[in-house]
């Protein structure tokens, strides 16, 4: 039996939930790393330009598509044009691939939060600690399942009582924590040098080829940082109230997402600079930064246990708001397709998450010798979703809206409440020409340029 469609009860609830979806693990460690790698202030400038043009246009499209149709990502594309019905399942597959391994990484964050809050932070400063932790199946599985259960608990409560209520609590705390830790970090001796490295443009050896790499890197970061092309914004759009402004909401979501990313850089880059004595190579990407380098950074600080605990609370909150949106998208798809109620759909989805997530857990332990096209299991899931499926979904979405149903299909929804669509000209150009070109560049660049 299908239950009545739930929805957000307020504009601020929608904005905070959507912003929470956008703000995730990528904002905390990947954004600062890329900014440091690709010219500091140059990357920041490129990223902000892309947020207000590329990201804005795609997010407006997805939210409008969801609100106009009132359906999950599968039903939304089919209703827009039956010839593009195939795009719904392709987009729907993305959260089913991402959510399991994202929850595995969320379990790692919970483990480090536990280590710091229990007073065992010294152990985490050992360079081999993280590798030793993920190389065993037991503990990572336990923390992964706990994290998946926490995510499911929020989703089971529903859109208003669960997602909206939790977002209204976690998002303000997340902002306060990030600002507080950033301010403390900037008081450390040597932090100013890290700040300059992070925000000032570095034109040394900056060629046209490196500018292209910077643009592609910024687009890639923006792509999943804003939760685009994975069905999330379509799903959240279907829960959005008709009287609320889509254009205004998208601008506020983009602001929150960019703010946290920039502040995360103010935490990580200066603190790592202080710890490493100005060695930029310490800003390595991925788990090595968050789970190996940063515990050493916190250990070197006065009051490092408190700062470290606060940091992993921050990361856990950021991760949770994103995994909730991913799981909610899965639940929306299952509920609509099989006419199941929320609790039943969530249980089905959590079972899928745990089964698929265990593949990533075992990929670092019992199945560590297994590779798919040269990728470790978790890395393969990440590559296939982020580097192939999401750009394809975005490209075909632009073709659908720009050339098949026309941009008026979206513009009619944005002006439904009587407000003028102020960015109509920008939106038309980005959707028809610029965004498709960006997607083709993202898809082809790995074959021609070593990033």
PyMOL commands that set and color helices and strands:
alter all, ss='L'
color gray80, all
select helices_A, chain A and resi 11-22+25-37+41-69+73-80+82-117+121-124+129-134+138-156+159-186+191-199+208-225+232-238+246-276+280-282+287-300+304-338+342-363+377-404+408-414+424-448
alter helices_A, ss='H'
color red, helices_A
deselect
rebuild
show_as cartoon
